[in-house]
Amino acid sequence: MCFDKISEWIDSHSALAVDLERKLTATKALAPESDGDGEMEKCLLLEDWLRSHKITDLVRFDAPDDRVSCGKRPNLVATIKGKSSKALWIMSHLDIVPEGDLSLWKTPPFEVHVEGDKIIGRGVEDNQQGVVSSSMMAAAFAELGIQPELTIKLLFVADEEVGSIYGIQYLLETQTLFSKDDLIVIPDGGAENGADIEVAEKHMLWLEFRTVGKQAHGSRPDEGCNAHLANCFLALEINGLEQVFTQRNPIFAPDYSTFQPTKKNANVPNINTIPGDDVFCVDCRILPCYTLDEVRSEIQKCVKKTEEKYGVAITVEEKQSVQSPATPNDAPVVSVLCDAIKSVYGVDGKIIGIGGGTVASYLRNAGFHAVVWSRMFETAHQPNEYCLLSNILGDAKVFSKMVL
Ligand SMILES: [Zn+2]
């Protein structure tokens, strides 16, 4: 009964969603790293919109940042109290990435262009689809005066595109917003049919190996110590760890841990010199059933073996390391979301893992069971970025279903 009313409200106010997309897109929210002035103007616009739709419990948690004119990066929480204090959090981000090469855009990136069901413009999908769908859902409850079972918490964060230091990381360090049994959805990724629910990321470990041997003439390897040759051996040894870390998990593609040599620095400029110095990098993507420390210790063994075999000295530098636990497949957020997706979109939820690198890892590391979900095309960061109005409205209904 309540859901039908809410669903009807959302459908009959579709023009409101397009209008909000238009306003948000026109208010560029770029990080200072992208020569922007942050998210404050966009946040204030959104606050006004929410207030005008009877969502009045708004609290800001601003992170100080001298690089923007107002000195603050805004993080906004909008609350609609439910019968239970247990909350559904929908976390989306206010910042966008720059338009990129303007010549690739068919319409001006910061003026929303509507083509049938398609809404085109920078940021309309990443992440305004989430901003607008969650705002529409909250507006439906507030305007109709329906109290949800669960408390609705919309979280709009700053600084997602550049590193989240002034966004979710700041919130996790300075506030205690979340409870362990809250449901957390991040509508910032997903499949075109709305099935994919991302619950896990592979751990990421990026390493650089600097190997020192002894330079010599190309004809006298006996007088030198070939650092490049040693690194070739080391690269194969590290790649061979794919046969050591053999666990498989079908939610990931590929379903195993990978150890891939990637970047290779230039060494000597000519063919007839034995290089005494050589640098290459490895990108490791590890299933969450392992720890990065287990990986580090196996890599150290490869390094030792190479040093002994080739008489070189190797230093290892970690360029990046991210480790986060998976949200369990049977976490309540997964089943509640699956039911809602099934009833709104008629598809069965599919649990997936990805190669690594979303904000969900910060929440998972803090002990919260977050999932990444939306029905979208993943046109983020591309020219002619778009989203479908029908997906904004559909996602709003999915979120509504979750709190009823
Ligand atoms: Zn995003």
Residues whose N, C-alpha, C, O or C-beta is under 5 A from the ligand:
A	BS01	ZN	D126 N127 D188
